[in-house]
Protein backbone atom coordinates (compact mmCIF):
# COMPACT_ATOMS: atom_id res chain seq x y z
CA UNK A 1 0.00 0.00 0.00
CA UNK A 2 1.43 3.41 -0.98
CA UNK A 3 1.63 6.38 1.36
CA UNK A 4 -1.13 8.09 -0.62
CA UNK A 5 -3.39 5.02 -0.28
CA UNK A 6 -3.37 5.55 3.50
CA UNK A 7 -5.24 8.82 2.96
CA UNK A 8 -8.11 7.44 0.88
CA UNK A 9 -10.49 7.24 3.84
CA UNK A 10 -10.11 10.90 4.86
CA UNK A 11 -9.21 12.77 1.67
CA UNK A 12 -11.42 13.17 -1.37
CA UNK A 13 -10.44 11.00 -4.37
CA UNK A 14 -10.41 14.19 -6.46
CA UNK A 15 -7.69 15.70 -4.24
CA UNK A 16 -5.57 12.54 -4.38
CA UNK A 17 -5.98 12.40 -8.17
CA UNK A 18 -5.01 16.08 -8.35
CA UNK A 19 -1.86 15.43 -6.28
CA UNK A 20 -0.82 12.65 -8.65
CA UNK A 21 -1.51 14.80 -11.74
CA UNK A 22 0.42 17.78 -10.38
CA UNK A 23 3.40 15.60 -9.47
CA UNK A 24 3.34 13.93 -12.88
CA UNK A 25 3.31 17.31 -14.66
CA UNK A 26 6.16 18.64 -12.52
CA UNK A 27 8.12 15.47 -13.26
CA UNK A 28 7.51 15.91 -17.01
CA UNK A 29 8.87 19.47 -16.74
CA UNK A 30 11.83 18.19 -14.68
CA UNK A 31 10.94 20.39 -11.73
CA UNK A 32 12.00 18.94 -8.39
CA UNK A 33 9.17 19.09 -5.89
CA UNK A 34 7.71 17.71 -2.68
CA UNK A 35 4.22 17.39 -1.31
CA UNK A 36 3.71 19.58 1.77
CA UNK A 37 0.65 20.74 3.74
CA UNK A 38 -2.27 18.61 4.84
CA UNK A 39 -1.54 15.67 2.56
CA UNK A 40 2.04 15.46 3.87
CA UNK A 41 0.72 15.65 7.44
CA UNK A 42 -1.49 12.64 6.68
CA UNK A 43 1.32 10.66 5.11
CA UNK A 44 3.47 11.29 8.18
CA UNK A 45 0.89 9.77 10.49
CA UNK A 46 -1.93 12.22 11.16
CA UNK A 47 -4.49 11.74 8.37
CA UNK A 48 -6.92 14.61 8.19
CA UNK A 49 -9.25 16.07 5.63
CA UNK A 50 -7.82 18.69 3.30
CA UNK A 51 -9.25 20.52 0.32
CA UNK A 52 -6.11 21.36 -1.60
CA UNK A 53 -2.78 20.07 -2.81
CA UNK A 54 0.26 21.96 -1.52
CA UNK A 55 3.54 21.46 -3.37
CA UNK A 56 6.92 23.05 -2.78
CA UNK A 57 9.01 23.44 -5.94
CA UNK A 58 12.51 24.44 -6.94
CA UNK A 59 13.56 27.56 -8.81
CA UNK A 60 13.08 25.66 -12.08
CA UNK A 61 9.34 26.31 -11.72
CA UNK A 62 9.65 30.05 -12.14
CA UNK A 63 10.26 32.35 -15.10
CA UNK A 64 11.54 34.98 -12.67
CA UNK A 65 12.20 35.17 -8.96
CA UNK A 66 12.71 38.91 -8.61
CA UNK A 67 11.39 41.50 -8.42
CA UNK A 68 8.22 39.42 -8.71
CA UNK A 69 7.83 35.65 -8.51
CA UNK A 70 6.41 34.49 -11.86
CA UNK A 71 5.53 30.87 -12.69
CA UNK A 72 6.75 29.34 -15.91
CA UNK A 73 3.98 29.48 -18.48
CA UNK A 74 3.60 25.68 -18.39
CA UNK A 75 2.68 25.85 -14.69
CA UNK A 76 0.09 28.61 -14.69
CA UNK A 77 -2.72 26.11 -15.28
CA UNK A 78 -1.54 23.97 -12.32
CA UNK A 79 -1.50 26.73 -9.73
CA UNK A 80 -5.16 27.13 -8.80
CA UNK A 81 -5.90 28.88 -5.55
CA UNK A 82 -8.10 26.68 -3.39
CA UNK A 83 -7.19 23.58 -5.38
CA UNK A 84 -3.42 23.55 -5.84
CA UNK A 85 -0.90 25.78 -4.14
CA UNK A 86 2.59 25.77 -5.60
CA UNK A 87 5.11 27.44 -3.36
CA UNK A 88 8.79 28.18 -3.67
CA UNK A 89 11.31 27.28 -1.03
CA UNK A 90 11.12 29.95 1.66
CA UNK A 91 14.06 32.31 1.27
CA UNK A 92 14.87 31.92 4.98
CA UNK A 93 15.30 28.15 4.67
CA UNK A 94 17.37 27.31 1.57
CA UNK A 95 18.23 23.91 3.08
CA UNK A 96 14.70 22.78 2.20
CA UNK A 97 15.93 22.45 -1.39
CA UNK A 98 17.33 19.09 -0.28
CA UNK A 99 13.73 17.91 0.24
CA UNK A 100 12.79 18.27 -3.43
CA UNK A 101 12.98 15.31 -5.79
CA UNK A 102 11.89 13.80 -9.06
CA UNK A 103 10.78 10.20 -9.06
CA UNK A 104 8.10 7.70 -9.94
CA UNK A 105 6.14 8.24 -6.74
CA UNK A 106 4.88 11.56 -5.45
CA UNK A 107 7.78 13.04 -3.45
CA UNK A 108 6.81 13.99 0.11
CA UNK A 109 8.70 16.35 2.38
CA UNK A 110 10.40 14.71 5.37
CA UNK A 111 8.78 14.96 8.79
CA UNK A 112 11.43 17.37 10.02
CA UNK A 113 11.09 19.58 6.93
CA UNK A 114 7.32 19.57 7.33
CA UNK A 115 7.58 20.57 10.98
CA UNK A 116 9.94 23.40 10.03
CA UNK A 117 7.32 24.74 7.60
CA UNK A 118 4.54 24.31 10.16
CA UNK A 119 6.51 26.14 12.85
CA UNK A 120 7.39 28.91 10.40
CA UNK A 121 3.71 29.47 9.51
CA UNK A 122 2.63 28.93 13.16
CA UNK A 123 -1.12 29.20 12.58
CA UNK A 124 -3.43 27.33 14.96
CA UNK A 125 -3.83 24.47 12.45
CA UNK A 126 -0.04 24.23 12.05
CA UNK A 127 0.54 24.05 15.81
CA UNK A 128 -2.14 21.35 16.04
CA UNK A 129 -0.45 19.37 13.25
CA UNK A 130 2.94 19.53 14.99
CA UNK A 131 1.39 18.37 18.28
CA UNK A 132 -0.37 15.49 16.56
CA UNK A 133 2.67 14.39 14.54
CA UNK A 134 5.15 14.46 17.39
CA UNK A 135 2.65 13.24 19.96
CA UNK A 136 2.39 10.03 17.94
CA UNK A 137 6.18 9.70 17.79
CA UNK A 138 7.80 11.38 20.81
CA UNK A 139 11.03 9.55 19.96
CA UNK A 140 11.33 11.85 16.92
CA UNK A 141 11.36 15.09 18.95
CA UNK A 142 15.13 15.13 19.49
CA UNK A 143 15.85 14.56 15.80
CA UNK A 144 13.47 17.35 14.84
CA UNK A 145 14.95 19.67 17.47
CA UNK A 146 18.48 18.94 16.19
CA UNK A 147 17.37 19.58 12.60
CA UNK A 148 15.80 22.90 13.60
CA UNK A 149 18.89 23.87 15.56
CA UNK A 150 20.97 23.34 12.42
CA UNK A 151 18.58 24.82 9.82
CA UNK A 152 16.18 27.16 11.64
CA UNK A 153 17.41 27.92 15.17
CA UNK A 154 14.91 30.76 15.46
CA UNK A 155 12.10 28.16 15.43
CA UNK A 156 13.35 25.98 18.29
CA UNK A 157 11.45 28.08 20.85
CA UNK A 158 8.24 27.57 18.87
CA UNK A 159 8.75 23.81 18.95
CA UNK A 160 9.23 23.98 22.73
CA UNK A 161 6.09 26.10 23.07
CA UNK A 162 3.99 23.68 21.02
CA UNK A 163 5.31 20.63 22.85
CA UNK A 164 4.81 22.24 26.26
CA UNK A 165 1.11 22.42 25.44
CA UNK A 166 0.92 18.84 24.13
CA UNK A 167 1.85 16.38 26.78
Buried (B, 14 or more C-beta within 10 A) or exposed (E): EEBBEBBEEEBEEEBBEBBBEBBEBBBEBEBBBBBBBBBBBBBBBBBBEBEBBBBBBBEBBBEEEEEEEEBBEBBEEBBBEEBBBBBBBBEEBEBBEEBBBBEEEBBBBBBBBBBBBBBBEBEEEBBBBBBBBBBEEEEBBEEBBEBBEEBBEEBBEBBEBBBEEBE
